[in-house]
Amino acid sequence: MKFLQPPDWPRAKGYSNGIATRGEMVFMAGIIGWNAQEAFETDDFAGQARQIFANIAVLLNEAGAKPEHLVRLTWYIKDRAEYLAAGKALGAAYREFFGNHYPVMAVIVIDGLIETNAKLEIEATAVIPD
């Protein structure tokens, strides 16, 4: 895996600008912050994100992948202010599952999600090296 960092660009904070890699691709659907029984244990933004990270970790394991194989996370959030306010808690929850590995990321503010109690949804892509 090669992290793409042009020398004249500022270093990204909390994500990577680009990644080049080869291997078996693992695509994950939009994951929301409920548990394996499809129940929300919290309505807290960072708490739901933590559950999403746990769910992604389970799926990575199922594929034989590790957190460092993540190459992309696309976040869909309903409330920009709530996302920004949860910054420190989000970072702590993220590092709990994925350490200091930061794939490319995008955050998109949307009007709503199919599950009305969901605060956010994250799609994940991983590549297991050859």
PyRosetta script that sets phi, psi and omega in degrees:
from pyrosetta import init, pose_from_sequence

init()
pose = pose_from_sequence("MKFLQPPDWPRAKGYSNGIATRGEMVFMAGIIGWNAQEAFETDDFAGQARQIFANIAVLLNEAGAKPEHLVRLTWYIKDRAEYLAAGKALGAAYREFFGNHYPVMAVIVIDGLIETNAKLEIEATAVIPD")
pose.set_psi(1, 131.8)
pose.set_omega(1, 179.5)
pose.set_phi(2, -119.1)
pose.set_psi(2, 122.3)
pose.set_omega(2, 177.0)
pose.set_phi(3, -83.8)
pose.set_psi(3, 129.7)
pose.set_omega(3, -176.2)
pose.set_phi(4, -93.1)
pose.set_psi(4, 112.3)
pose.set_omega(4, -177.9)
pose.set_phi(5, -137.0)
pose.set_psi(5, 89.8)
pose.set_omega(5, 177.2)
pose.set_phi(6, -55.4)
pose.set_psi(6, 139.1)
pose.set_omega(6, -174.1)
pose.set_phi(7, -61.9)
pose.set_psi(7, -25.1)
pose.set_omega(7, -178.2)
pose.set_phi(8, -97.3)
pose.set_psi(8, 7.3)
pose.set_omega(8, 176.4)
pose.set_phi(9, -98.1)
pose.set_psi(9, 143.9)
pose.set_omega(9, 173.2)
pose.set_phi(10, -67.7)
pose.set_psi(10, 146.9)
pose.set_omega(10, 179.4)
pose.set_phi(11, -66.5)
pose.set_psi(11, 132.8)
pose.set_omega(11, 177.7)
pose.set_phi(12, -66.7)
pose.set_psi(12, 148.0)
pose.set_omega(12, -179.6)
pose.set_phi(13, -112.5)
pose.set_psi(13, 113.7)
pose.set_omega(13, 178.1)
pose.set_phi(14, 86.5)
pose.set_psi(14, 3.6)
pose.set_omega(14, 176.8)
pose.set_phi(15, -160.2)
pose.set_psi(15, 174.7)
pose.set_omega(15, 175.5)
pose.set_phi(16, -114.0)
pose.set_psi(16, 148.4)
pose.set_omega(16, 178.1)
pose.set_phi(17, -70.5)
pose.set_psi(17, -35.4)
pose.set_omega(17, -179.4)
pose.set_phi(18, -165.6)
pose.set_psi(18, 156.5)
pose.set_omega(18, 178.8)
pose.set_phi(19, -139.8)
pose.set_psi(19, 136.9)
pose.set_omega(19, 171.5)
pose.set_phi(20, -114.6)
pose.set_psi(20, 133.3)
pose.set_omega(20, -176.7)
pose.set_phi(21, -157.7)
pose.set_psi(21, 166.9)
pose.set_omega(21, 175.4)
pose.set_phi(22, -133.9)
pose.set_psi(22, 152.7)
pose.set_omega(22, 175.0)
pose.set_phi(23, 141.5)
pose.set_psi(23, -166.0)
pose.set_omega(23, 179.5)
pose.set_phi(24, -77.8)
pose.set_psi(24, 125.4)
pose.set_omega(24, -177.2)
pose.set_phi(25, -89.3)
pose.set_psi(25, 138.8)
pose.set_omega(25, 178.6)
pose.set_phi(26, -123.5)
pose.set_psi(26, 118.5)
pose.set_omega(26, -179.7)
pose.set_phi(27, -109.5)
pose.set_psi(27, 133.1)
pose.set_omega(27, 178.5)
pose.set_phi(28, -116.3)
pose.set_psi(28, 138.6)
pose.set_omega(28, 177.0)
pose.set_phi(29, -64.5)
pose.set_psi(29, 173.2)
pose.set_omega(29, 173.3)
pose.set_phi(30, -61.3)
pose.set_psi(30, 120.8)
pose.set_omega(30, -177.1)
pose.set_phi(31, -103.7)
pose.set_psi(31, 132.5)
pose.set_omega(31, 177.7)
pose.set_phi(32, -110.8)
pose.set_psi(32, 173.6)
pose.set_omega(32, -171.3)
pose.set_phi(33, -87.0)
pose.set_psi(33, 43.4)
pose.set_omega(33, 172.5)
pose.set_phi(34, -110.2)
pose.set_psi(34, 164.7)
pose.set_omega(34, -176.4)
pose.set_phi(35, -84.2)
pose.set_psi(35, -174.4)
pose.set_omega(35, -176.8)
pose.set_phi(36, -64.5)
pose.set_psi(36, -18.0)
pose.set_omega(36, 178.0)
pose.set_phi(37, -95.2)
pose.set_psi(37, 10.9)
pose.set_omega(37, -179.5)
pose.set_phi(38, 59.5)
pose.set_psi(38, 40.9)
pose.set_omega(38, 176.7)
pose.set_phi(39, -121.6)
pose.set_psi(39, 135.9)
pose.set_omega(39, 174.6)
pose.set_phi(40, -80.5)
pose.set_psi(40, 129.2)
pose.set_omega(40, 178.3)
pose.set_phi(41, -94.8)
pose.set_psi(41, -11.4)
pose.set_omega(41, -179.5)
pose.set_phi(42, -153.6)
pose.set_psi(42, 155.3)
pose.set_omega(42, 171.1)
pose.set_phi(43, -108.5)
pose.set_psi(43, 10.3)
pose.set_omega(43, 176.9)
pose.set_phi(44, -76.4)
pose.set_psi(44, 132.6)
pose.set_omega(44, -177.5)
pose.set_phi(45, -56.4)
pose.set_psi(45, -53.7)
pose.set_omega(45, -178.9)
pose.set_phi(46, -65.3)
pose.set_psi(46, -34.4)
pose.set_omega(46, 177.7)
pose.set_phi(47, -65.0)
pose.set_psi(47, -40.9)
pose.set_omega(47, 176.4)
pose.set_phi(48, -68.3)
pose.set_psi(48, -38.4)
pose.set_omega(48, 176.8)
pose.set_phi(49, -61.7)
pose.set_psi(49, -42.3)
pose.set_omega(49, 178.5)
pose.set_phi(50, -58.5)
pose.set_psi(50, -42.5)
pose.set_omega(50, 178.6)
pose.set_phi(51, -65.6)
pose.set_psi(51, -38.0)
pose.set_omega(51, 175.9)
pose.set_phi(52, -61.2)
pose.set_psi(52, -45.1)
pose.set_omega(52, 179.4)
pose.set_phi(53, -61.0)
pose.set_psi(53, -40.5)
pose.set_omega(53, 177.5)
pose.set_phi(54, -62.5)
pose.set_psi(54, -43.1)
pose.set_omega(54, 179.7)
pose.set_phi(55, -64.0)
pose.set_psi(55, -41.7)
pose.set_omega(55, 177.7)
pose.set_phi(56, -63.0)
pose.set_psi(56, -41.4)
pose.set_omega(56, 178.9)
pose.set_phi(57, -60.4)
pose.set_psi(57, -39.9)
pose.set_omega(57, 178.0)
pose.set_phi(58, -63.4)
pose.set_psi(58, -44.5)
pose.set_omega(58, 179.5)
pose.set_phi(59, -66.7)
pose.set_psi(59, -38.3)
pose.set_omega(59, 175.2)
pose.set_phi(60, -57.9)
pose.set_psi(60, -47.7)
pose.set_omega(60, 179.7)
pose.set_phi(61, -60.2)
pose.set_psi(61, -42.6)
pose.set_omega(61, 179.3)
pose.set_phi(62, -59.0)
pose.set_psi(62, -33.8)
pose.set_omega(62, -179.8)
pose.set_phi(63, -85.2)
pose.set_psi(63, -6.2)
pose.set_omega(63, -174.7)
pose.set_phi(64, 79.8)
pose.set_psi(64, 21.3)
pose.set_omega(64, -179.2)
pose.set_phi(65, -104.1)
pose.set_psi(65, 166.0)
pose.set_omega(65, 178.0)
pose.set_phi(66, -121.4)
pose.set_psi(66, 164.5)
pose.set_omega(66, 179.5)
pose.set_phi(67, -53.7)
pose.set_psi(67, -35.7)
pose.set_omega(67, -178.6)
pose.set_phi(68, -70.6)
pose.set_psi(68, -5.2)
pose.set_omega(68, 176.3)
pose.set_phi(69, -88.5)
pose.set_psi(69, -8.5)
pose.set_omega(69, 176.2)
pose.set_phi(70, -62.6)
pose.set_psi(70, 133.2)
pose.set_omega(70, 177.7)
pose.set_phi(71, -119.5)
pose.set_psi(71, -20.3)
pose.set_omega(71, -179.1)
pose.set_phi(72, -152.0)
pose.set_psi(72, 137.4)
pose.set_omega(72, 169.7)
pose.set_phi(73, -129.0)
pose.set_psi(73, 126.8)
pose.set_omega(73, 175.0)
pose.set_phi(74, -114.9)
pose.set_psi(74, 116.6)
pose.set_omega(74, -177.5)
pose.set_phi(75, -96.9)
pose.set_psi(75, 135.5)
pose.set_omega(75, 172.1)
pose.set_phi(76, -117.7)
pose.set_psi(76, 116.9)
pose.set_omega(76, -176.2)
pose.set_phi(77, -121.4)
pose.set_psi(77, 150.2)
pose.set_omega(77, 179.9)
pose.set_phi(78, -92.0)
pose.set_psi(78, -22.7)
pose.set_omega(78, -173.3)
pose.set_phi(79, -140.0)
pose.set_psi(79, 108.4)
pose.set_omega(79, -178.4)
pose.set_phi(80, -60.6)
pose.set_psi(80, -43.7)
pose.set_omega(80, -178.7)
pose.set_phi(81, -63.2)
pose.set_psi(81, -40.8)
pose.set_omega(81, 179.3)
pose.set_phi(82, -65.0)
pose.set_psi(82, -40.9)
pose.set_omega(82, 176.5)
pose.set_phi(83, -60.1)
pose.set_psi(83, -49.8)
pose.set_omega(83, -178.4)
pose.set_phi(84, -64.6)
pose.set_psi(84, -38.5)
pose.set_omega(84, -179.8)
pose.set_phi(85, -67.0)
pose.set_psi(85, -26.3)
pose.set_omega(85, -177.3)
pose.set_phi(86, -89.1)
pose.set_psi(86, 8.0)
pose.set_omega(86, -172.4)
pose.set_phi(87, -46.0)
pose.set_psi(87, -55.8)
pose.set_omega(87, -177.1)
pose.set_phi(88, -64.7)
pose.set_psi(88, -43.2)
pose.set_omega(88, 179.1)
pose.set_phi(89, -65.8)
pose.set_psi(89, -37.6)
pose.set_omega(89, 176.6)
pose.set_phi(90, -62.3)
pose.set_psi(90, -46.0)
pose.set_omega(90, 179.7)
pose.set_phi(91, -60.3)
pose.set_psi(91, -42.8)
pose.set_omega(91, 179.6)
pose.set_phi(92, -64.9)
pose.set_psi(92, -43.7)
pose.set_omega(92, 179.4)
pose.set_phi(93, -65.3)
pose.set_psi(93, -41.5)
pose.set_omega(93, 179.0)
pose.set_phi(94, -59.4)
pose.set_psi(94, -51.5)
pose.set_omega(94, -178.0)
pose.set_phi(95, -63.1)
pose.set_psi(95, -29.3)
pose.set_omega(95, 177.5)
pose.set_phi(96, -58.0)
pose.set_psi(96, -37.3)
pose.set_omega(96, -176.8)
pose.set_phi(97, -101.2)
pose.set_psi(97, -32.2)
pose.set_omega(97, -171.6)
pose.set_phi(98, -119.8)
pose.set_psi(98, 1.7)
pose.set_omega(98, 178.9)
pose.set_phi(99, 62.6)
pose.set_psi(99, -142.3)
pose.set_omega(99, -178.7)
pose.set_phi(100, -100.4)
pose.set_psi(100, 29.7)
pose.set_omega(100, 176.0)
pose.set_phi(101, -93.0)
pose.set_psi(101, 120.5)
pose.set_omega(101, -176.5)
pose.set_phi(102, -122.1)
pose.set_psi(102, 101.6)
pose.set_omega(102, 177.2)
pose.set_phi(103, -74.2)
pose.set_psi(103, -179.8)
pose.set_omega(103, 172.7)
pose.set_phi(104, -67.8)
pose.set_psi(104, 144.6)
pose.set_omega(104, -177.8)
pose.set_phi(105, -141.9)
pose.set_psi(105, 151.5)
pose.set_omega(105, 170.3)
pose.set_phi(106, -136.6)
pose.set_psi(106, 145.2)
pose.set_omega(106, 176.4)
pose.set_phi(107, -122.6)
pose.set_psi(107, 124.8)
pose.set_omega(107, -176.6)
pose.set_phi(108, -122.2)
pose.set_psi(108, 127.2)
pose.set_omega(108, 177.7)
pose.set_phi(109, -86.6)
pose.set_psi(109, 129.7)
pose.set_omega(109, -176.8)
pose.set_phi(110, -126.7)
pose.set_psi(110, 166.8)
pose.set_omega(110, 179.5)
pose.set_phi(111, -75.7)
pose.set_psi(111, -33.7)
pose.set_omega(111, -177.6)
pose.set_phi(112, -173.3)
pose.set_psi(112, 170.4)
pose.set_omega(112, 177.8)
pose.set_phi(113, -122.4)
pose.set_psi(113, 160.5)
pose.set_omega(113, -179.8)
pose.set_phi(114, -59.0)
pose.set_psi(114, -45.9)
pose.set_omega(114, 176.3)
pose.set_phi(115, -84.3)
pose.set_psi(115, 110.0)
pose.set_omega(115, -171.7)
pose.set_phi(116, -63.0)
pose.set_psi(116, -26.3)
pose.set_omega(116, 179.8)
pose.set_phi(117, -83.3)
pose.set_psi(117, -6.9)
pose.set_omega(117, 179.2)
pose.set_phi(118, -76.6)
pose.set_psi(118, 133.5)
pose.set_omega(118, 177.0)
pose.set_phi(119, -89.3)
pose.set_psi(119, -25.5)
pose.set_omega(119, -177.6)
pose.set_phi(120, -158.7)
pose.set_psi(120, 164.9)
pose.set_omega(120, 177.1)
pose.set_phi(121, -142.6)
pose.set_psi(121, 140.8)
pose.set_omega(121, -179.0)
pose.set_phi(122, -130.0)
pose.set_psi(122, 128.6)
pose.set_omega(122, 170.4)
pose.set_phi(123, -94.4)
pose.set_psi(123, 142.6)
pose.set_omega(123, -178.7)
pose.set_phi(124, -130.2)
pose.set_psi(124, 145.4)
pose.set_omega(124, 173.5)
pose.set_phi(125, -131.8)
pose.set_psi(125, 135.2)
pose.set_omega(125, 177.0)
pose.set_phi(126, -127.7)
pose.set_psi(126, 156.9)
pose.set_omega(126, 173.6)
pose.set_phi(127, -131.6)
pose.set_psi(127, 119.7)
pose.set_omega(127, 178.0)
pose.set_phi(128, -87.5)
pose.set_psi(128, 118.6)
pose.set_omega(128, -175.6)
pose.set_phi(129, -58.6)
pose.set_psi(129, 149.3)
pose.set_omega(129, 176.1)
pose.set_phi(130, -62.5)
pose.dump_pdb("model.pdb")
